[in-house]
């Protein structure tokens, strides 16, 4: 009986701890305080914040390009950059980009630069625009700074096989 009561008390205390509001100190005055949810870390779930930023006008001459690649364990990774709209017309016009490969297990920490080579462009369905210009998803391969495909770059290995190399 005592064990059951102890377990029940522990369960109640745990539930209370998880449902208690987070207290990270006083919030600084900001223009966003009227828009953000008062609980720290919850703004990503607050639809008023999402709707506010989604409703901002895009500059006509700029696009968001979401560079997407596969990491060492097969998960997708991505990062976004703003580009002139004219660069999104062709994969050949897109710049290469880099990232720290040690964070994705694709390079050692002492030599961690990985270069993203754009391979294919798709219209971004997650960030539509109403002005006739499309943001883009950029599918990328991963290479060393010397231009060698990373061992995890299976698309480059497949392409070489298809070309008989």
N, C-alpha and C positions, 0 to 999 in steps of 0.2 A: 504494500500500500504506500509506504514511504517512497519507494522507487518510482511508482507511478506519479505521485504528487510532485516529485523532484523533476521528472521528465516534463510534466505538464507546465510547471513553473518556468523551466528552461525554454520551452517552446514559446510561451507567452513573452518572455523577455526578449528572445530573438526576433519575434515578429514585431515587437514594439521598436526595437533598435532599427530594423529595416524600414519601418514606415515613418520613423521620425524625420522631420525636415532637416536637411543638411544645414549646418551652420559653419560657414567659412569666413565669417567676419562681415563687417558692414560693407555694403555696396557703395562704390564711388558714384558720384553723380555723373550721368551720361545721358545723351539724347536717346540712347537705345533702351534705357531703363523703362521707358513707357511702352516699349514694344516687346522686350524680352520677358520670358516667363521668370518669375522671381527665384525659382530653384536653379542653382548653378548647374550647368551642363545640360539643361533641358531645352535650350534654345533650338537645338537641331530638331526637336519634336514639335516646336511651336509653329503651327501653320501660319500664324500672322506674320512671323519673321520670314518664313519661306515665301509667302505670297508677296510681301513687301519687296523683297529683292528680286523675285521672279518678274515683278511688274515694272522694274526699272528699264528704261529704254536702252537698247544697245547702240553704240555708235555705228553708223551705216558702213563705215570703212573697216570695221574690225570684226573678227570672229573668235570664238573660243574653240581651240583645238585640243581635244582630249587624247593624249598619246597613251595607247594601251599596249601592254606586253605581257608575256608569260614569265613568271619567276622560276626559280630553280626547282620548286616542288609542284609546279603546274597550276598555281593560283594566278589569277589575273591581277595586274597592278596598273595604275594609271596616274598621270598628272596632267594638269591643264595649263595651257599658255594662251595668251592673247596674241593674235597675229593679224596682219593686214588681210582683208578679205580676199585680195587677189592671190595670196599664197595658197588658199584653200581650193583653188580651181584644179590643181593637178598635184599628184604625189611628188612629181619631180621638182615642184616649186617649194615644197615644205623643207624647213631646216632640220638637220639632225639635232638631237638633244641628248643630254647626258644625265646620269643619276649615280648615286653611290651604291654600287652593287653589293657591298657587304651587308646592307640592310635587307637584301632579298636572297642572300646566300648564293649570289652569282659571281662574287669576286672576293678575294681575301682583303682584309682590312688595310694592309700596307700598299695595295695596288688595286683600288676599288672602283675606278672610273669605268662605267659601262656606257656605250653610245647606242642610242636608239635610232635605227634607220627606218624611216617611214616606208611602208610597203603598199598600203591600201587605204583609201578614204571612204567613209560612209557618212551619210547625213546623221547627225546626232538626234535620236528620237527623245532623249531625256531633257534636252534644252531647246525646245522649238522656239522659233521667232516668228513674229507676224509681219515682218518688213520685207519678206521675200529673200532674205539672205539666210543661209543655213550654217549653224555651228557644225563642227565635224568631229567624228571619231577617227583617229589615226591608228591603224594596226601597225605595230612595229616589230622588227627583229632586233636582237641584242648582239652587239659586237664589242670587241676590245678597241681601245684607242688606235691600235695598229691596223684595224680593219678586219681582224679575224673573227669569225662567228664564235660565240661562246659555246661550250659543250652542251648547254641546255637549249640552244637555239635549234630545235629539231626541224623547223621549217627550212632553214638554210641547208641543213643536212639532206632533207628530202629533195630540195630544189637541185642540189648538186647531183644527187642520184638520178633524178629525172633527166638532167642534161647529160648524163653519162660520164660525169667526172669522178 
